[in-house]
Amino acid sequence: MREIPGRVYQAAPGFEDHLEAELARPLQRWGPLYYVTEPPEHQVFWQQNTWLRPFLVEFDSISQAARTLRDIQRNWRPVLHTQFRRASLIASQLPPISNKPRTFPWLLPDAPLGVWTLLDAHTLAGSAACSSPFPAGVINFAEDREGPPSRAYLKLWESLVRCRRWPRSGERCLDAGASPGGWTWALARLGAQVIACDRAPLERRILDIPGPDGQPAVTYLKHDAFTLSLAELGKLDWIFCDAACYPSRLYEWVEKLLAAGICENFVCTLKMQGEGDHETTRRFAEIPGGMVVHLYHNKHELTWIKTAPLPCQS
Ligand SMILES: C[S@@+](CC[C@H](N)C(=O)[O-])C[C@H]1O[C@@H](n2cnc3c(N)ncnc32)[C@H](O)[C@@H]1O
């Protein structure tokens, strides 16, 4: 096993051009994977997973390749673009990792998850450490096809699993840009008190979801979320925003919210148009304690997540 300099980026499917625009040249492409020896100094956003410490293994036999991976750690997921038959033989000699859709809420395990690919019949590339906590950046949830009025709740679930916490029963949440109500539905199901703000209406049944005390869990405000009075909102445990707006408008609002100190936990979607707003994305990424990611369930958008520090575990 030989470590190699640089990083390998796995493109978010459909956004290969965005990733290529972010990466310095020269780059080598292995299917969905892009290897660069000199990673850019700025954060790379349009990736599903980044290999943080790539290595190469030259091997003679299937069992030798599998043993090399097993000796490093238990969990590995292949990302294949060639040598499929040979790769499946190697994979069959590695401990299985579940592909089952996850039921939300689900606490991420701590065990590291590596990825690997074959470059040719005798060369394996891999990384034991990755940026995504999900196998090769993929997370599938057991979906609810009846409760929520849209599938947007999947990106909310993914964000919350990623930050290893979610609103607890009774916590006050603002859902800005809430219509038709997918995120609000997901929050109300956790027992949270949700203020759902949108100029468009929520689906009626979302307003009827009961809270833990039997009273409605959701209060609907027909309003521009960005001009809500912060004094009237008062202290909030979480602020969520999936509003269809320019990232720069969202940033102005978030700056005000942070300055007012009314909330510590945020999940906001940065909706992009065309090539995206790099300037604002970087400004979001620079907010201390936060991160900007392309979720598996994001489309032409990124997600800014910032939560209060987790209490120290003894
Ligand atoms: C993608 S939809 C939100 C979907 C929602 N998260 C769900 O799970 O069903 C975007 C919403 O943002 C709302 N929106 C856009 N600008 C807004 C603003 N300034 N204030 C409130 N809502 C806004 C739109 O009316 C639209 O309903």
The ligand as an ORCA input file, in Angstrom:
! r2SCAN-3c Opt
* xyz 0 1
  C     -38.845     24.309     -2.442
  S     -40.252     25.046     -1.736
  C     -40.094     24.483     -0.067
  C     -40.447     23.046      0.101
  C     -40.608     22.677      1.547
  N     -39.343     22.690      2.269
  C     -41.199     21.296      1.718
  O     -40.563     20.444      2.338
  O     -42.326     21.063      1.266
  C     -39.769     26.709     -1.659
  C     -40.771     27.613     -0.985
  O     -40.141     28.850     -0.681
  C     -41.166     29.803     -0.605
  N     -40.545     31.144     -0.540
  C     -39.760     31.756     -1.436
  N     -39.375     32.953     -0.969
  C     -39.934     33.113      0.256
  C     -39.904     34.122      1.237
  N     -39.201     35.248      1.059
  N     -40.583     33.935      2.377
  C     -41.301     32.797      2.581
  N     -41.359     31.795      1.682
  C     -40.680     31.948      0.531
  C     -41.992     29.520     -1.842
  O     -43.298     30.057     -1.714
  C     -41.976     27.985     -1.851
  O     -43.154     27.476     -1.250
*
